[in-house]
Amino acid sequence: MEIILLFLPLLASIISGFFGRYIGDRVSEIVTSLFVSISAILSIIIFYKVISVNYVNNIIIAEWINSGSLSVNWSIQIDTLSSVMLVVVTLISALVHIYSIGYMSHDSHKPRFMSYLSLFTFSMLVLVTSDNFLQLFFGWEGVGLCSYFLIGFWFKKESANAAAIKAFLVNRVGDFGLALGIFLIFYLFGTVNYIDVFQQTPQLLNHEILFLGIRINSIDLICILLFIGAMGKSAQIFLHTWLPDAMEGPTPVSALIHAATMVTAGVFLVVRCSPIFEYSQLTLNLIIIIGTSTAFFAATVALVQNDIKKIIAYSTCSQLGYMFFAVGVGAYNVAMFHLFTHAFFKALLFLGAGSVIHSFNDQQDINKMGGVWNKLPYTWVLMVIGTLALTGFPFLSGFYSKDAIIEYAYLHASGLGYYAAGVGILTAMLTAIYSWRLIFKTFHGSYNNKDLNIDKIHESPLVMLLPLVMLAAGSLFSGFLFKDMFIEINLTQKFWGESIKFLTPLSTDHPPMWFILATPVIVTLAIPFSYYLFIKNKEISNNLIDLNRPLYNFLVRKWYFDELYDFIFIKTSKKIGLFFWKIIDIKFIDRFGPDGISNLIKYFSLKASKFQSGFIYQYAFMMLLGFSIILTFLILY
């Protein structure tokens, strides 16, 4: 069953990619959607077995590498952690495949698109089912490659090509850190298998290594390098710039890659390696700082964005920050709980946004929408559900997971813990404001699109709405249904088993009541506040912008990260490249190399050609001259 689950998406990708032109668009769509849906059903069955009978298994498919001391198998590891990820990856992927049938109906390259989606799913499954770092890295790079294909799917658009290249290059920075971490693991442990590495970790607690001229604890260095890899894939601050630009890809791509799967790979990596990270308090503190900074940064930028997909993209970035600082305070299970619930409501928001864009003939500016809630009633209701879940409205899925993160940050009872809790509450308030801004400006108020008659606005077809309904159900009930299983202290060890290591048990205390009520009260009050600010009295928001123009420009330009990177890296690289091209290459290498030699030969050839006159006396004179030179040489030497 596990093997079928893993390879069905690969088979679907091969069929659609290589034979799509022969079997047609419709068959390609049905085959890929059906095969991935079967994988989703099998994932749910495995997840049920894990819940009911604590099912754990390691299936060796084949011996992959056996060279010297390096022995690596291609395996499928089934435990609690991988089973949770299997459900998330395959279920969201299946719904995205079905949604794409309607969304991509007018695209002439549907088989290729469906093939890329299925191949991405396979790569993600390889990543989450690995039992060693090398297989994980293989899936990790496969996911990166597929994201490049999908983001740049509309390759005739210059912006899509640029976004794909940017995503690929930024992720390579993180991947380099991950590769170094894996090399160091093999150097120190002599193996890349999880179980062997985790068992040996306590033996290296006091071991130090010289790195870049600095002596550093080996475990700290391994964790930092692995976390750099996670930062790139999960778009944490400093390596986040690729995520918003990736919205150039089709909307189903945004839902699959940037809501539930690829961007969560970094969180999965850190949680999977919890037996190592638990021994590196330095790295955990760093994760808290990076996670909180990302959550706050992305929320502030989302406040002023007008592109509907970019608002949701920055929301993804912010929620990933929540997951990471949950990891930093040692609440790995809570981070996974938020990953699980986030997959439903964020995919719902992205696909809902796709439904809106589809109705508005590819318009993405929320300032050119409005007043269409009665034209798109189903999309409106479904996106409101997703927004309520995202903001942490009481008793929806996001409420349970986000509040748990903030509470465990508070219970961490350290300076960084209290800091993370405070930033978490502040970010929750900002999240509620920009989320309802999106809803109100998109669906309410007056209709603002001058290029499209409002009568032409229509609801999406059933094939697009059905996945949204299923995601809405997950957004409503997944938090309540699974909260005890994921985060209850007395059930933690029973459910998670050996897949997550807690060196120090999580606190069983409860924060003060005022602290528990703070977040739900704030996110609830944000609804009428946002309605008044963005619908009833728009002049207030306009006046705030005018009064704080420098701050507004700072947020619009995304804290100037792109400009800074462009100045430091892009322009510098271009200048260095131009120098080597125009000075080193043209003026030196070409001048004294190929061009110089060819010019020299040409010069002497032209001179020599003058002696080819056809007169015998000239030939006799040259022969006499040559004979005289040789004779003189022999006499003198």
C-alpha positions as CSV (number, residue, x, y, z in Angstrom):
1,M,0.0,0.0,0.0
2,E,2.8,2.4,0.9
3,I,4.6,1.8,-2.3
4,I,1.5,2.3,-4.4
5,L,0.9,5.6,-2.5
6,L,4.4,6.8,-3.3
7,F,4.6,5.9,-6.9
8,L,1.1,6.6,-8.2
9,P,1.8,10.3,-8.6
10,L,5.0,9.6,-10.4
11,L,3.2,7.2,-12.8
12,A,0.5,9.9,-13.3
13,S,3.2,12.4,-14.1
14,I,4.9,10.1,-16.7
15,I,1.6,9.3,-18.4
16,S,0.5,12.9,-18.6
17,G,3.9,14.3,-19.5
18,F,5.0,11.9,-22.1
19,F,1.7,10.7,-23.5
20,G,-0.6,13.7,-22.9
21,R,-0.5,14.7,-26.6
22,Y,-1.8,11.3,-27.6
23,I,-4.4,10.7,-24.9
24,G,-5.7,14.2,-24.8
25,D,-6.4,16.9,-22.2
26,R,-9.4,15.3,-20.6
27,V,-7.8,11.9,-20.1
28,S,-4.6,13.5,-18.7
29,E,-6.7,15.5,-16.2
30,I,-8.6,12.4,-15.1
31,V,-5.6,10.1,-14.8
32,T,-3.5,12.6,-12.7
33,S,-6.4,13.6,-10.5
34,L,-7.5,10.0,-10.0
35,F,-4.1,8.6,-9.2
36,V,-3.3,11.4,-6.7
37,S,-6.8,11.0,-5.2
38,I,-6.1,7.3,-4.6
39,S,-2.8,8.3,-2.9
40,A,-4.8,10.6,-0.7
41,I,-7.2,7.8,0.3
42,L,-4.3,5.5,1.1
43,S,-2.7,8.2,3.2
44,I,-5.9,8.6,5.2
45,I,-6.0,4.8,5.7
46,I,-2.4,4.8,6.9
47,F,-3.1,7.8,9.2
48,Y,-6.0,5.9,10.7
49,K,-3.8,2.9,11.4
50,V,-1.3,5.1,13.1
51,I,-4.0,6.6,15.3
52,S,-5.7,3.3,16.1
53,V,-2.9,0.8,16.5
54,N,0.2,3.0,16.6
55,Y,1.3,1.6,13.2
56,V,5.0,2.1,12.5
57,N,6.8,0.6,9.5
58,N,10.0,1.0,7.4
59,I,9.8,-0.4,3.9
60,I,13.1,-0.8,2.0
61,I,12.4,-0.4,-1.7
62,A,15.9,-0.9,-2.8
63,E,19.6,-0.6,-1.8
64,W,20.4,2.8,-3.2
65,I,24.1,3.5,-2.4
66,N,26.7,1.2,-0.9
67,S,30.1,2.8,-1.1
68,G,32.7,2.4,1.6
69,S,31.1,3.4,4.9
70,L,28.2,5.0,3.2
71,S,25.2,2.8,3.0
72,V,21.9,4.3,2.0
73,N,18.6,2.5,1.2
74,W,15.6,3.9,-0.7
75,S,13.0,3.5,2.0
76,I,9.5,4.5,3.1
77,Q,9.4,5.4,6.7
78,I,5.9,5.4,8.2
79,D,5.5,6.9,11.7
80,T,3.2,9.6,13.2
81,L,5.1,12.5,11.7
82,S,5.3,11.1,8.2
83,S,1.7,10.0,8.3
84,V,0.5,13.5,9.2
85,M,2.5,14.9,6.3
86,L,1.2,12.3,3.9
87,V,-2.3,13.3,4.6
88,V,-1.5,17.0,4.2
89,V,0.5,16.6,0.9
90,T,-1.8,14.1,-0.9
91,L,-5.1,15.5,0.2
92,I,-4.3,19.1,-0.7
93,S,-2.6,17.9,-3.9
94,A,-5.7,15.9,-4.9
95,L,-8.0,18.8,-4.4
96,V,-5.7,21.1,-6.3
97,H,-5.6,18.6,-9.2
98,I,-9.4,18.6,-9.3
99,Y,-9.6,22.4,-9.0
100,S,-7.1,22.7,-11.9
101,I,-9.5,20.9,-14.3
102,G,-11.8,24.0,-14.2
103,Y,-9.2,26.7,-13.6
104,M,-6.9,25.7,-16.4
105,S,-9.7,24.7,-18.8
106,H,-8.7,27.4,-21.3
107,D,-4.9,26.7,-21.2
108,S,-3.5,24.8,-24.2
109,H,-0.8,23.0,-22.1
110,K,-3.0,21.2,-19.5
111,P,-1.2,17.8,-19.7
112,R,2.1,19.4,-19.0
113,F,0.7,21.4,-16.1
114,M,-0.9,18.3,-14.5
115,S,2.3,16.4,-15.1
116,Y,4.3,19.0,-13.1
117,L,1.7,18.9,-10.3
118,S,1.9,15.1,-10.0
119,L,5.7,15.2,-10.2
120,F,5.8,17.8,-7.4
121,T,3.6,15.6,-5.3
122,F,5.9,12.6,-5.8
123,S,9.0,14.6,-4.8
124,M,7.2,15.8,-1.7
125,L,6.3,12.3,-0.8
126,V,9.9,11.2,-1.2
127,L,10.9,13.9,1.1
128,V,8.5,13.2,4.0
129,T,8.8,9.4,3.8
130,S,12.7,9.3,3.9
131,D,14.5,7.6,6.7
132,N,17.8,9.2,5.9
133,F,19.2,12.7,5.0
134,L,20.3,11.8,1.5
135,Q,16.8,10.6,0.4
136,L,15.4,13.7,2.1
137,F,17.8,15.9,0.1
138,F,16.8,14.1,-3.2
139,G,13.1,14.9,-2.5
140,W,14.1,18.4,-1.3
141,E,15.8,19.2,-4.6
142,G,13.0,17.5,-6.6
143,V,10.5,19.8,-4.9
144,G,12.7,22.8,-5.8
145,L,13.0,21.8,-9.4
146,C,9.2,21.2,-9.8
147,S,8.5,24.6,-8.2
148,Y,10.7,26.2,-10.8
149,F,8.7,24.5,-13.6
150,L,5.3,25.5,-12.0
151,I,6.1,29.1,-11.1
152,G,7.5,29.6,-14.6
153,F,4.7,27.6,-16.3
154,W,3.6,30.6,-18.3
155,F,7.1,31.0,-19.6
156,K,6.2,33.6,-22.2
157,K,5.6,36.1,-19.4
158,E,8.9,37.8,-18.5
159,S,7.7,38.3,-14.9
160,A,7.0,34.5,-14.5
161,N,10.4,33.6,-15.8
162,A,12.0,36.1,-13.4
163,A,10.0,34.8,-10.5
164,A,11.0,31.2,-11.2
165,I,14.7,32.0,-11.5
166,K,14.5,34.0,-8.3
167,A,12.8,31.2,-6.4
168,F,15.3,28.7,-7.7
169,L,18.4,30.9,-6.8
170,V,17.2,31.9,-3.3
171,N,16.4,28.3,-2.5
172,R,19.9,27.3,-3.6
173,V,21.3,29.5,-0.8
174,G,19.3,27.6,1.8
175,D,20.0,24.3,0.0
176,F,23.7,25.0,0.2
177,G,23.4,25.2,4.0
178,L,21.4,22.0,4.1
179,A,24.0,20.2,2.0
180,L,26.8,21.4,4.3
181,G,24.8,20.1,7.3
182,I,24.4,16.7,5.7
183,F,28.1,16.5,4.8
184,L,29.0,17.4,8.4
185,I,26.6,14.8,9.8
186,F,28.3,12.1,7.7
187,Y,31.7,13.4,8.7
188,L,30.9,13.2,12.4
189,F,28.6,10.2,12.6
190,G,29.7,8.1,9.6
191,T,26.1,7.6,8.5
192,V,23.2,9.6,7.2
193,N,20.4,7.4,8.5
194,Y,18.1,9.1,10.9
195,I,18.0,6.5,13.6
196,D,21.8,6.1,13.8
197,V,22.4,9.8,13.8
198,F,19.8,10.5,16.5
199,Q,21.1,7.7,18.7
200,Q,24.7,9.0,18.5
201,T,23.9,12.7,19.1
202,P,24.2,12.7,22.9
203,Q,27.8,11.4,22.5
204,L,28.9,14.6,20.7
205,L,27.5,17.2,23.1
206,N,30.9,18.5,24.0
207,H,32.6,17.9,20.7
208,E,33.9,21.0,18.9
209,I,34.9,21.6,15.3
210,L,36.8,24.4,13.5
211,F,34.5,26.1,11.1
212,L,35.6,29.2,9.1
213,G,38.4,29.8,11.7
214,I,36.0,29.6,14.6
215,R,35.7,26.8,17.1
216,I,32.0,25.9,17.5
217,N,30.1,23.1,19.1
218,S,29.4,20.4,16.5
219,I,25.7,19.9,17.4
220,D,25.2,23.7,17.2
221,L,26.8,23.9,13.8
222,I,24.8,21.0,12.4
223,C,21.5,22.5,13.7
224,I,22.4,26.0,12.3
225,L,23.2,24.6,8.9
226,L,20.0,22.5,8.8
227,F,18.0,25.5,9.9
228,I,19.5,27.6,7.0
229,G,18.1,25.0,4.6
230,A,14.7,25.2,6.4
231,M,14.8,29.0,6.1
232,G,15.2,28.9,2.4
233,K,12.4,26.4,1.7
234,S,10.0,27.9,4.3
235,A,10.7,31.5,3.3
236,Q,11.9,32.9,6.6
237,I,13.1,36.5,6.8
238,F,16.3,37.1,4.8
239,L,15.5,34.2,2.5
240,H,11.8,35.1,2.0
241,T,11.9,37.3,-1.1
242,W,11.1,34.5,-3.5
243,L,7.7,33.6,-2.0
244,P,5.6,36.7,-3.0
245,D,7.1,36.8,-6.5
246,A,6.2,33.1,-6.9
247,M,2.5,34.2,-7.2
248,E,3.3,34.7,-10.9
249,G,2.5,31.1,-11.4
250,P,-1.1,29.8,-11.8
251,T,-3.2,30.0,-8.7
252,P,-3.4,26.2,-8.2
253,V,0.4,26.3,-7.9
254,S,0.1,28.9,-5.2
255,A,-2.3,26.7,-3.2
256,L,-0.2,23.6,-3.6
257,I,3.3,24.8,-3.2
258,H,3.0,27.9,-1.1
259,A,0.2,26.9,1.2
260,A,0.4,23.4,2.3
261,T,3.4,21.5,1.0
262,M,6.7,23.0,-0.2
263,V,6.9,25.8,2.3
264,T,6.2,23.5,5.2
265,A,9.1,21.3,4.3
266,G,11.4,23.4,6.4
267,V,9.2,23.0,9.4
268,F,9.0,19.3,8.8
269,L,12.8,19.1,8.6
270,V,13.3,20.8,12.0
271,V,10.6,18.7,13.6
272,R,12.0,15.5,12.1
273,C,15.4,16.5,13.5
274,S,14.1,17.3,17.0
275,P,16.4,14.7,18.6
276,I,19.3,16.9,17.4
277,F,17.8,20.3,17.9
278,E,16.8,19.5,21.5
279,Y,20.5,19.5,22.3
280,S,21.2,22.9,20.7
281,Q,19.6,25.7,22.8
282,L,21.6,28.3,20.7
283,T,19.8,27.2,17.5
284,L,16.4,27.0,19.2
285,N,16.9,30.6,20.4
286,L,17.9,31.6,16.9
287,I,14.7,29.9,15.5
288,I,12.6,31.9,18.0
289,I,14.1,35.2,16.8
290,I,13.9,34.4,13.1
291,G,10.3,33.0,13.4
292,T,8.9,36.0,15.4
293,S,10.7,38.4,13.0
294,T,9.2,36.7,10.0
295,A,5.7,36.6,11.5
296,F,5.7,40.3,12.3
297,F,7.5,41.4,9.1
298,A,5.2,39.6,6.7
299,A,2.1,40.8,8.6
300,T,3.1,44.4,8.3
301,V,3.8,44.1,4.5
302,A,0.5,42.3,3.9
303,L,-1.3,45.4,5.4
304,V,-0.5,47.5,2.4
305,Q,-0.5,45.0,-0.5
306,N,-3.2,45.3,-3.2
307,D,-2.6,42.1,-5.1
308,I,-5.0,39.5,-3.7
309,K,-2.5,36.6,-4.1
310,K,0.4,38.5,-2.6
311,I,-1.6,39.4,0.5
312,I,-2.3,35.7,1.0
313,A,1.4,34.9,0.2
314,Y,2.6,37.2,2.9
315,S,0.1,35.6,5.2
316,T,1.7,32.3,4.5
317,C,5.1,33.7,5.3
318,S,3.7,35.1,8.6
319,Q,2.1,31.8,9.6
320,L,5.3,29.9,8.9
321,G,6.9,32.3,11.3
322,Y,4.4,31.1,14.0
323,M,5.4,27.5,13.3
324,F,9.0,28.2,13.6
325,F,8.9,30.0,16.9
326,A,6.7,27.2,18.2
327,V,9.6,24.9,17.3
328,G,12.0,27.3,19.0
329,V,10.1,27.1,22.3
330,G,10.2,23.3,22.1
331,A,6.5,22.8,21.1
332,Y,7.2,20.7,18.0
333,N,3.8,19.0,18.2
334,V,2.0,22.4,18.3
335,A,4.0,23.5,15.3
336,M,2.8,20.4,13.4
337,F,-0.7,21.1,14.6
338,H,-0.6,24.6,13.1
339,L,1.0,23.2,9.9
340,F,-1.9,20.7,9.7
341,T,-4.7,23.2,10.2
342,H,-3.0,25.9,8.1
343,A,-3.0,23.6,5.1
344,F,-6.8,23.6,5.0
345,F,-7.6,27.3,5.4
346,K,-4.6,28.6,3.4
347,A,-5.3,26.3,0.4
348,L,-9.0,27.4,0.8
349,L,-8.0,31.1,0.6
350,F,-5.7,30.6,-2.4
351,L,-8.2,28.6,-4.4
352,G,-10.9,31.1,-3.4
353,A,-8.7,33.9,-4.6
354,G,-8.3,31.9,-7.8
355,S,-12.1,31.7,-8.2
356,V,-12.3,35.5,-7.8
357,I,-9.5,36.1,-10.3
358,H,-11.2,33.6,-12.7
359,S,-14.4,35.6,-12.5
360,F,-12.6,39.0,-13.0
361,N,-10.8,37.8,-16.1
362,D,-7.4,37.5,-14.4
363,Q,-7.7,40.8,-12.5
364,Q,-5.8,40.6,-9.1
365,D,-5.9,44.1,-7.7
366,I,-8.4,44.3,-4.9
367,N,-8.9,48.0,-5.5
368,K,-10.5,47.1,-8.8
369,M,-13.0,44.7,-7.2
370,G,-15.8,45.2,-4.6
371,G,-19.5,44.8,-4.4
372,V,-19.7,41.3,-5.8
373,W,-20.5,39.2,-2.7
374,N,-24.0,38.5,-4.2
375,K,-22.5,37.7,-7.6
376,L,-20.1,35.1,-6.0
377,P,-22.1,33.9,-3.0
378,Y,-20.4,30.5,-2.7
379,T,-16.9,31.9,-3.1
380,W,-17.7,34.7,-0.6
381,V,-19.0,32.3,2.1
382,L,-16.0,29.9,1.6
383,M,-13.4,32.7,1.7
384,V,-15.0,34.2,4.8
385,I,-14.7,30.7,6.5
386,G,-11.0,30.6,5.5
387,T,-10.4,34.1,6.8
388,L,-12.1,33.3,10.1
389,A,-9.9,30.2,10.5
390,L,-6.7,32.2,9.5
391,T,-7.4,35.0,12.0
392,G,-8.0,32.5,14.8
393,F,-11.7,33.2,15.3
394,P,-13.0,31.2,18.3
395,F,-13.6,27.5,17.7
396,L,-12.4,27.4,14.1
397,S,-9.3,25.4,13.2
398,G,-6.8,28.3,13.4
399,F,-8.1,29.3,16.8
400,Y,-6.9,26.1,18.4
401,S,-3.5,25.9,16.7
402,K,-2.5,29.6,16.8
403,D,-3.6,30.1,20.4
404,A,-1.7,27.0,21.4
405,I,1.5,28.4,19.9
406,I,1.1,31.7,21.7
407,E,0.3,30.0,25.0
408,Y,3.2,27.6,24.9
409,A,5.5,30.6,24.0
410,Y,4.3,32.2,27.2
411,L,4.7,29.0,29.2
412,H,8.3,28.7,28.0
413,A,8.9,31.2,30.8
414,S,11.9,32.9,29.4
415,G,12.7,36.3,28.0
416,L,12.5,35.0,24.4
417,G,9.3,33.1,25.3
418,Y,7.5,36.2,26.5
419,Y,8.8,38.1,23.6
420,A,7.5,35.5,21.1
421,A,4.1,35.5,22.9
422,G,3.9,39.3,22.7
423,V,4.9,39.3,19.0
424,G,2.4,36.5,18.4
425,I,-0.5,38.5,19.8
426,L,0.5,41.6,17.9
427,T,0.9,39.7,14.7
428,A,-2.5,38.0,15.2
429,M,-4.1,41.5,15.4
430,L,-2.3,42.6,12.2
431,T,-3.4,39.3,10.5
432,A,-7.0,40.0,11.3
433,I,-6.9,43.5,9.9
434,Y,-5.2,42.7,6.6
435,S,-7.4,39.5,6.2
436,W,-10.6,41.4,6.6
437,R,-9.3,44.2,4.4
438,L,-9.0,41.6,1.6
439,I,-12.5,40.3,2.2
440,F,-14.2,43.8,2.4
441,K,-12.3,45.4,-0.5
442,T,-12.9,42.3,-2.7
443,F,-16.6,41.5,-2.0
444,H,-18.1,44.6,-0.3
445,G,-18.5,48.3,-0.9
446,S,-18.9,49.6,-4.4
447,Y,-17.9,47.9,-7.6
448,N,-14.6,49.5,-8.9
449,N,-13.7,47.7,-12.1
450,K,-14.2,50.0,-15.1
451,D,-12.9,47.4,-17.6
452,L,-15.4,44.7,-16.8
453,N,-19.2,45.0,-16.5
454,I,-20.5,43.7,-13.2
455,D,-23.1,41.6,-15.0
456,K,-20.3,39.5,-16.5
457,I,-19.1,38.5,-13.0
458,H,-20.2,34.9,-12.4
459,E,-19.6,32.1,-10.0
460,S,-17.0,29.4,-10.7
461,P,-18.1,25.9,-12.0
462,L,-18.8,23.1,-9.6
463,V,-15.4,21.4,-10.3
464,M,-13.7,24.4,-8.8
465,L,-16.2,24.9,-5.9
466,L,-16.2,21.3,-4.7
467,P,-12.5,21.4,-3.5
468,L,-13.2,24.7,-1.7
469,V,-16.2,23.1,0.1
470,M,-13.9,20.2,1.3
471,L,-11.2,22.6,2.4
472,A,-13.8,24.7,4.2
473,A,-14.9,21.6,6.2
474,G,-11.2,21.1,7.2
475,S,-11.0,24.8,8.2
476,L,-14.1,24.5,10.3
477,F,-13.5,21.2,12.1
478,S,-9.8,20.0,11.9
479,G,-8.7,22.0,14.9
480,F,-11.5,20.8,17.2
481,L,-11.2,17.2,16.0
482,F,-7.5,16.8,16.3
483,K,-6.5,19.2,19.1
484,D,-6.4,16.5,21.8
485,M,-4.4,14.2,19.6
486,F,-1.8,16.7,18.5
487,I,-1.2,18.8,21.7
488,E,-2.7,17.2,24.8
489,I,0.2,16.5,27.2
490,N,-1.1,13.2,28.4
491,L,-1.5,12.0,24.8
492,T,1.7,13.4,23.3
493,Q,3.9,10.4,23.8
494,K,1.1,8.0,22.8
495,F,0.4,9.8,19.5
496,W,3.8,11.1,18.4
497,G,5.7,8.1,19.8
498,E,9.4,8.3,18.8
499,S,8.9,10.6,15.8
500,I,9.4,13.7,18.0
501,K,11.8,14.0,20.9
502,F,11.0,16.2,23.9
503,L,14.2,16.5,26.0
504,T,12.2,18.6,28.5
505,P,8.5,17.8,28.8
506,L,6.2,20.7,27.9
507,S,4.6,22.7,30.7
508,T,1.2,21.5,32.0
509,D,0.4,24.9,33.5
510,H,-2.2,27.3,32.1
511,P,-1.5,31.0,31.3
512,P,-3.6,33.6,33.1
513,M,-7.2,34.0,31.9
514,W,-6.6,37.5,30.5
515,F,-3.8,36.1,28.4
516,I,-5.9,33.3,27.0
517,L,-8.7,35.7,26.1
518,A,-6.5,38.4,24.6
519,T,-6.1,36.9,21.1
520,P,-9.7,35.8,20.5
521,V,-11.0,39.2,21.7
522,I,-8.6,41.1,19.5
523,V,-9.3,39.1,16.4
524,T,-13.1,39.4,17.0
525,L,-13.0,43.2,17.4
526,A,-10.9,43.5,14.3
527,I,-13.9,42.6,12.2
528,P,-16.0,45.7,12.9
529,F,-12.9,47.8,13.1
530,S,-11.7,46.7,9.6
531,Y,-15.2,47.2,8.2
532,Y,-15.4,50.7,9.5
533,L,-11.8,51.5,8.3
534,F,-12.0,50.1,4.8
535,I,-15.7,50.4,3.9
536,K,-17.7,52.8,6.0
537,N,-15.1,55.5,6.3
538,K,-12.3,55.1,3.8
539,E,-11.0,58.6,4.4
540,I,-9.5,57.5,7.7
541,S,-7.2,54.9,6.1
542,N,-6.3,57.4,3.3
543,N,-5.5,60.1,5.9
544,L,-3.3,57.6,7.8
545,I,-1.4,56.9,4.7
546,D,-0.9,60.6,4.0
547,L,0.3,61.3,7.5
548,N,2.7,58.3,7.5
549,R,3.9,58.4,4.0
550,P,7.5,57.3,4.8
551,L,6.2,54.3,6.8
552,Y,3.7,53.4,4.1
553,N,6.4,53.5,1.4
554,F,8.7,51.4,3.7
555,L,5.9,48.7,3.9
556,V,5.0,48.9,0.3
557,R,8.6,48.4,-0.7
558,K,8.7,45.3,1.6
559,W,11.2,46.8,4.0
560,Y,13.5,47.4,1.0
561,F,14.8,43.8,1.1
562,D,14.6,43.5,-2.7
563,E,16.4,46.8,-3.2
564,L,19.0,45.9,-0.7
565,Y,19.7,42.6,-2.2
566,D,19.7,44.1,-5.7
567,F,22.3,46.6,-4.6
568,I,24.5,44.2,-2.7
569,F,24.3,41.1,-4.8
570,I,22.6,41.7,-8.2
571,K,24.3,44.9,-9.2
572,T,27.6,43.8,-7.7
573,S,27.4,40.5,-9.6
574,K,26.6,42.3,-12.8
575,K,29.5,44.7,-12.4
576,I,31.9,41.9,-11.7
577,G,30.5,40.0,-14.7
578,L,30.9,43.0,-17.0
579,F,34.4,43.6,-15.8
580,F,35.5,40.0,-16.5
581,W,33.7,40.2,-19.9
582,K,34.9,43.5,-21.2
583,I,38.3,43.7,-19.6
584,I,39.6,40.3,-18.8
585,D,37.8,38.3,-21.6
586,I,37.8,40.8,-24.5
587,K,40.9,42.9,-23.8
588,F,43.2,40.2,-22.5
589,I,42.1,36.6,-23.1
590,D,40.6,37.3,-26.6
591,R,43.2,39.9,-27.5
592,F,46.2,37.7,-26.7
593,G,44.5,34.4,-27.1
594,P,42.4,33.3,-30.0
595,D,42.0,36.7,-31.6
596,G,45.6,37.6,-31.0
597,I,46.9,34.4,-32.6
598,S,44.5,34.7,-35.5
599,N,45.5,38.3,-36.2
600,L,49.2,37.4,-35.9
601,I,48.8,34.5,-38.4
602,K,46.8,36.8,-40.7
603,Y,49.5,39.5,-40.5
604,F,52.4,37.2,-41.4
605,S,50.3,35.5,-44.1
606,L,49.7,38.8,-45.8
607,K,53.4,39.6,-45.6
608,A,54.4,36.2,-46.9
609,S,51.9,36.5,-49.8
610,K,53.9,39.4,-51.2
611,F,56.8,37.0,-52.0
612,Q,54.4,34.8,-54.1
613,S,54.9,37.1,-57.1
614,G,55.7,34.4,-59.8
615,F,59.1,35.9,-60.7
616,I,62.0,33.3,-60.7
617,Y,64.7,35.8,-59.7
618,Q,62.8,36.6,-56.4
619,Y,62.6,32.9,-55.5
620,A,66.3,32.5,-56.3
621,F,67.2,35.5,-54.2
622,M,65.2,34.1,-51.2
623,M,66.9,30.7,-51.6
624,L,70.3,32.4,-51.6
625,L,69.4,34.5,-48.5
626,G,68.2,31.4,-46.6
627,F,71.4,29.5,-47.6
628,S,73.6,32.4,-46.4
629,I,71.8,32.5,-43.0
630,I,72.2,28.8,-42.4
631,L,75.9,28.9,-43.5
632,T,76.6,31.9,-41.2
633,F,74.9,30.0,-38.3
634,L,77.0,26.9,-38.9
635,I,80.3,28.9,-39.0
636,L,79.6,30.9,-35.8
637,Y,78.3,27.9,-33.8
